[in-house]
Every structure is written in structure tokens, then in C-alpha cells.
């Protein structure tokens, strides 16, 4: 179980790192993927998911607005 948890945490970190290079369709898919994690009972998973969401908003709202 710990390995799966660690794997999920690393995937969220990877998503944050790759976000600036993603297109609109990929970001939409990523949001669909993290949506359940926003409601996860594990606070560490929730925290990582909210970090991804925060980065989505930062990159696509503040830096490169959607057209």
C-alpha cells in the first residue's frame, strides 16, 4: 500500500513539473484525473492534488490565458 501511495505522490509532482508545457486538452484530462484526489481521505494526496490545481490556475489563468 505504501508503494502505491508513494507512486501517486510522485505522479502529482510530475504533473506539476510538466504542466507549463501542456495544451488545453491535456490540462482538461489532467483535471478530470485529479478531481477524485481532491476529495481523497488522505490529506497528503489532497494536498498534492490541490498543488496541481493551483499550478493549473497559475499557468493557464495568470501566465497564458486561454483564448
N, C-alpha and C positions, 0 to 999 in steps of 0.2 A: 504494500500500500504506500509506503514511504517513497518508493521509486516512482510510482505514478504521480504522486504529489509533486515531487521534485521536477519531474518531466513537465508537468503543467506549468509550474512556476517559470521554468526556463523558456517555455514556448511564449508566455506572455512577455517576458523580457525581450525575446527575439522579435516579437511583433512590434514592440515599441521602437526597436532599433531600425526595423525595415519600413516603418510607416511613412516617413517622408518620401520614399521612392514609389509608393503605391498609387494606383489610379483610383478613380471614384468607385468603379465596380468592385475592386479588391477590398477597398475600405468598407463598402457596404457588406460584403461577405464576412469580413473580419468582425464587424459589429454584430452580425447575426450569430457568429461563433462565440463571442464573449458575453452576449446577453444573459445566458443562463448563469455564468460565473458571477455576474453582478448580484445574483440572489443566493449564491452559494452559502452554506452554513459555515464554511471555513473562512475565517477572517483574512487569512493570508492570500487565499485565492481571490476573494473580493477586492482586496487592496490592489493586487496586480491587475485585475480586470478594470478597476477604476483608473489605474495609471494608463492603461491602453486607451480608455475612453477619453481621458484628459489629453493625451497626446493626439488623438484623432481631432478633437476640438481645436487644439492649439495649431496643428499643422493645416487643417482644412478650413478653419474659420479665420484664424488670425494671419497665417502666412500665405497660403494660396487659396483664396476664396473660390468656391465652386461657381462655375459660370453656367 
